[in-house]
């Protein structure tokens, strides 16, 4: 019932044109590109920036860095396998093999904190 009414209303608008509603005939044509640009800047661009920051973080990863994984495990990097996405971390008495992409952030060491505080 409702669908039939909507079709009828659409047919009446087509007969009347844009005179009564006030919207120009080409109004819908420029809305789509504006919405696509808005979607790009609100959704896609921040994601690209975050992926770039994560890649830079993983490039700077080195032995003896203290890291936090996405699952919340805190450990120290023991070994980084070159040519592979695998690293070994030590958490308390346990050694874990994880992929590099599981590293969420690097915890700054005490020396790094002191240097940044002096600047």
N, C-alpha and C positions, 0 to 999 in steps of 0.2 A: 504494500500500500504506500509506504513512505517513498520507496524507490520510484514508483510511478508518478508520485507527486513531484519529486525532484526532476524527473525527465520532463514533465509538463512545464515546470518553472523554467527549466533551461530552454525549452522551445520558445516560451514567451519572451525571454531575454534576447534570444537570437532575432526574433521579429522586431523588437523595439530598438535594438542596437545599444549604444552607450548613453543615449540621451537621458533616460530616467535615473539610471544608477550613478551616473557621474564619473564612472571609470572610463578612461580612454580605451579604444580598441586594442592598442599595443601594450597595454599595462602589464599583461602577464608575460610578455616577451623579455622584459628586462629584470623581472623578479628572479628568475632562475639563475642567471649569472651572479646576481648579488648574493643569493643564498649559497651558491657554490663557493664564492669567495669567503663568505662568513664561515662556512664549514671548514674551509682550508685553514684559516687563521686561528680558529678556536679549537680544532681537533687535530689536524695533521701537522701543522708547524711545531707546536710544543712537543709532540711525540718525536719528531725528527731531531730536535734539540736535545732531548733526553737520551736518545740513542747515541748521539755524538758524544755527550758527556760520559756515558757509560763506556764507550770505546776508548776514550782518552784515559779513563780510570784504569781500564784493563791493560793498556799499553804501559802505564807507569807502575804496574805491579812488579814487585821484586821480592827476593828472598828476605825473610825475617820481618816482613810487613805484618802488622796485626790487622786482620780483616774481620768483617761481619758479613755473613751470608744472608741471602734473602729469607732463609728459614730461621734466622736468629742465632746461628752458631758462631761463636767468637773463637778465632784461632790464629795461629802464626803460620805464615807460609814457609814450608820446608823445601819444596821443590817445585819448579815450573818446567814442565816438559815443552821443549821447543818443537814447533811444528805440530803441536797438538793443542787441544783446548782443555787439557787436564792439568790440575795442580794438586799438590798434596799439602794439607794443613794439619797442624797439631792442635788439638783442643784438650787441655788437661793431659791425660795419659793416652789419648786415642789419636791415631793418625787416620785422616779421612782423605779419600781421593774425590775431588769434586771438579766440576767443569768451571772454567773461568767466568762464564756468564752468571754463575750463582753468587758471585761476590757483589754485595750491595754497596759497600763502602770500605775505605781504608781508615783505620783508626790512627790518628796522628800520634807519633811517639812523643815522649816527654821532651826530647831535645828539639823536636820540631815545634812543639808548643812554646818552649822558651825562646827560640829564635823569632817566632812570629810575635810574641809579646814584647820583645826588645825593640822591634821596628816601629 
